[in-house]
Amino acid sequence: MAGNDFSHIPIKVNPIKTKYRRIKTKLPVPESIPFFEKLYKFETRAMHGQLPLLWHKAKNFQIYDKWGNIWIDFTSTIFVANAGHANKRIIKGLKRLLNKPLLHTYTYLSSERLEYLEYLIKNTPSQFEKAFLLSAGTETTEVALKLMRLNGQKTSAKKVGVVCLKGAYHGRTMGAQFMNGPSSERNWIAYEDPNIHHINFPYPWETDNPEEFFEKEMSSLLKTKGLNASENLCGFMIETYQGWGAIFYPKKFIQALYNYAKKNNILISFDEMQSGFGRTGKLFGYQHYGVDADLLCCGKGASSGPPLSIVLGSREIMDLPNIGSMSSTHSANPISCVAGLENMRALIEDGLIEKSEKLGKIFHDKLDDLKNKYSNHLAYVFGKGMVAALVFMDSDGNPLSKTCDKISELAFQRGLLVVHTGRESIKLAPPLSISKEALLEGIEVLDSCIGDSI
């Protein structure tokens, strides 16, 4: 996500005291400024750019600082805390582990690892027979790239091409950067992978015939690059929805892509980093499209806390690499495995996925009301379940990025945290455990912030 240089000068804001929010100091809190100044001395600025809030604790859907301020969280810390901050199941499981004590095992077996993997495979779609556990989302997209190419090379050394979508985001490591849509962010690499290709995303303002759009994009790609689909392409890597705007593909586009892939022996990898683990009202977001995935790249909401990412696939694909050739220092560490297991239990056994679907309908109905109310500025509301993006454009279709900056900062001052993207969208992703009452209060705050920013 792009950063923004938010002001660190404390200003007086209106005090707030409701059931779920409390603002009682200047913002940013004057006593917090020395912490930020010290941080900036020791840490790369690449980590910075968020609103100046010093977190003290987080519980369920609320964020607390040390000075008595409380925010409703509409970020889930960038789509991580799906089961809620400090979910009781997860905390209880981690305490058991700490009392053993056991913190790390490298790739030696622990009972926690086995228990989690067994539960994970049992409770995911049947084509996912094996998993590879990692720490960061970008690692999973790198693994998927490797697996797709290894699978293609079983047919031919030339079958290594991967097709991605312009505007996509798959991570910050080199392979992931290549698969991201064309961007200046990868200028540092100084070259392009000639076997990674990009087609245009079917934005709703670009096409009303998604099947034809897909066919034209692929035909143009093959002609321009001199490729043969069955001989040169091994995989599609696609975000389940385009991240910056929570924009789902038209269903017919994905179904056309699926049929094309099956016809030409091409694997389909879905990047479920933001959309997985109940966020969209289903366990995985790709399930909205009515197709099967060959590989699934998951992270963020997989644990609701400790670093955990996952690649899921069939036994045939997952076992392509040789023994020991795809380990990672923190792969399957017991802390992440316990958190992953208890997170899934919360989502499945405590009904949080069903809640995401039901509460998501209320969520989007209310956001659609905002779109109608502010139609001259709020051009689109995208998303499903408990993820949404508000896209702000003027009447000529120009992006209103500065308006989004202002709305984000006002929301912070009024006790609501939203996902600041740095562009013409504001993303919303409350924990799935949020109450209906708190959700509606957050939307009311957002309404006031939009009204005062346009």
Buried (B, 14 or more C-beta within 10 A) or exposed (E): BEEBEBEEEBEEBEEBEBEBBBBEBBBBBEBBBEBBEEEEEEEEEEEBBBBBBBEEEBBBBBBBBEBEBBBBBBBBBBBBBBBBBBBBBBBEBBEEBEEEEBEEBEBEEBEBBEEBBEBBBEBBBEBBBBBBBBBBBBBBBBBBBBBBBBBBBEEEEBBBBBBBBBBBBBBBBBBBBBBBBEEEEBEEEEEEBEBBBBBBBBBEEEBEEBBEBBEBBBEEBBEEEEBEBEBBBBBBBBBBBBBBBBBBBBEBBBBBBBEBBBEBBBBBBBBBBBBBBBBBBBBBBBBBBEBBBBBBBBBBBBBBBBBBBBBBBBEEBBEBBEEEEBBBEBBBBBBBBBBBBBBBBBBBEBEBBBBBBEBBEEBBEBBEEBBEEBEEBBBBBBBBBBBBBBBBBBEEEEBBBEBBBBBBBBBBBBBBBBBBBBBBBBBBBBBBBBBEEBBEBBBBBBBBBBEEBB
